[in-house]
């Protein structure tokens, strides 16, 4: 007579019963390990901010310095968004620094010499940036010349044209309307208080938007049976996001309010973030950067996507050039030097991969803020420019080394 032995099936790894038996610290460590690329630079940024806040005696997070931090790094952050998309697609762009200088030079000629109204001149220079990006994208996508070579040639070409347009001289000043875009703040509205009312309102709107977006993303993960963080960690994440936005809002509102250029950056972050995360075009960019052969077999128009990526980079480089020229109220032949290296560094520090197919628009902003806080903090404590270059080089090397280590660990 045979007897059967029945065994109780084991609960799956993500089962609620097992989650209850695990501590919050263990779940937090697991979430960090699974999202190390996403959270690593956030932790690094927080650590750098805390370090310089202590080192500068509290000067780093003064409201005036926070506003200066946004204004000083606005053009690099704009370039970093475009560069991140280029790197995700598996390419590189060395011409953006020279293109920002050329756009500033052309804008100065149009507004200062030709007395063209500044909104018209802005539209014309943005179209010029799109044309420059499209020209490079054509050679890369349809002729098949590597992006390194094409954009290196573009760097030399645009720098030479900048010298020709300006005749080796600095040209300015720019109209006050354009200067307000790069250096201005939102106007005062409502009753007199100790804070900037419009900035507080925008901060509250941003908090509501971020919470709803996070809840929506979590609901979608559940609908498609994707891995999601435990409810406790999700609540902690929401609390941390709300706290960061609230503190930043109060700091900005206690000075002159939000800079106008911050709204431009927010619009770019939301727009490009949505495209890269949810739109078909963004999925195609990740596809050609991750595996070009498989993308072609799947029907992705790789040449068209590559062309569009460089056209977009040209427009963003033009926008950065206008913001830079307006901030300093002059166009200079030496403008934009090393901007391409700053943008590339911001993208890699923010989680981009050398092999392409990996990265986020938010990561580009985080990487740019890491560099910006380093520059600002080291200036406040009096670190020389020589040591600043050494430290930024080590940070970039550590970020890329972390990416390589993360890949090897995942492969193992």
Residue, then its C-alpha position, 0 to 999 in steps of 0.5 A: x500500500x503506497x502512501x502519498x506525502x503532501x508538501x506545502x508549496x513554497x511562497x514565491x519570493x515576492x509573496x506577502x507572507x515573506x515580506x512580513x517576515x523581512x525587516x524594513x532595512x532588508x527590503x530597503x537594501x534589496x530595493x537599492x541593489x535592484x535599482x542601484x543605477x537609479x538611486x546611486x547618484x541620488x545618494x551621491x548628490x545628497x552626500x555631496x550636498x550634506x558635505x558642502x553644507x557642513x564645509x561651507x558653514x551653511x552657505x551652500x543652501x542659502x536661498x540666494x545661492x540656490x538661485x545662483x546654482x540654477x542660473x549658473x548651470x541652466x545651459x549645461x543642464x539643457x545640453x545634458x538632456x540632449x546629450x543623454x538622448x544621444x548617448x542612449x542612442x549609442x552615439x556621441x556629440x562633440x560639437x555642442x559647445x561650439x554650436x552654442x557659441x555660434x548660436x550666441x554669435x548669430x543672435x548677437x548679429x541679428x539683435x545688436x547689429x541688425x536690430x531684429x526683434x528678439x523673439x524673431x531672432x530667437x526663432x531664427x537661431x533655434x531653426x539654425x540649431x535644428x539645421x546644424x543638428x539635421x546636417x550632422x544627423x544626415x551624415x551620421x544616419x544616411x551616409x554612415x560616417x561615425x558620430x565621433x568624426x562628424x561631430x568633431x568636424x562640426x566642432x571645428x566648423x562651428x568654432x571657426x564660423x563663430x570667429x568669422x561672425x564676431x570678427x574675434x570681438x565680443x558683441x552685446x548687449x542683448x535686449x532686456x526681454x531676452x536677458x530676463x529669460x536667462x536671469x529673471x525671476x517670476x513676477x510677484x502676485x497676490x498679497x504681501x507675505x514672507x514668501x514668493x506666492x507664485x513659486x509656492x503655488x507652482x511647488x504645490x502643483x509640482x508635488x501633486x503632479x509627482x505624487x499622482x505620477x508615482x501612484x499611476x506608475x505603481x498602478x501600471x506595474x501592478x496591472x502588467x505584473x511587473x516588479x514593484x517595491x513594497x508599500x512601506x518603501x513606496x510611502x517612504x519614497x513619496x515622502x522623500x520626494x515631497x520633502x525635497x520639492x517642499x524644501x527647494x520650493x521654500x528656499x526659492x520662495x524666500x528669495x526672489x522666487x523661481x528663476x524663469x529658466x527653471x520653468x524652461x528646465x522643468x518643461x524640458x524634463x517633463x516633456x522629454x521624460x514622457x517621450x523617453x519613458x512612454x512614447x514610441x519614439x523614446x522606445x525606439x531610441x532605447x532599442x537602437x542603442x541597446x541592440x541595433x540589429x534586433x531593432x532593425x529586425x523589429x521594424x525600427x527605422x534606425x536611420x530616421x531615429x538617429x537623424x531625429x536625435x541629432x536634430x533634437x540635439x541641435x535645437x537644445x544646443x541652440x537653446x543653451x547658446x541663447x540662455x548662455x549669451x543672454x545670461x552674460x549679456x554678450x556673445x564671445x568667440x570663446x563661449x562654449x569651450x568645454x561645454x560638450x565635456x560637461x554635458x557628456x560628464x553629466x550624462x555618464x554621472x547620471x547613469x548613461x552607459x558607454x554601450x548605449x541603451x541605458x539612461x534617463x532624462x532625470x539622470x542627466x539632470x541629477x548628473x548635471x546637479x552633481x557637477x554644479x554642486x561640486x563647482x559651487x561648493x568648491x568655489x565657496x570653500x576656495x578650492x583652486x581651479x586646478x584641484x577642481x578639475x582633479x576632483x571632477x575627473x575622479x567623480x567621472x571616473x568613479x561613475x563610469x567605473x560603477x557602471x562597469x562594475x554594475x554590469x559585471x555583477x549583473x552578468x555574474 
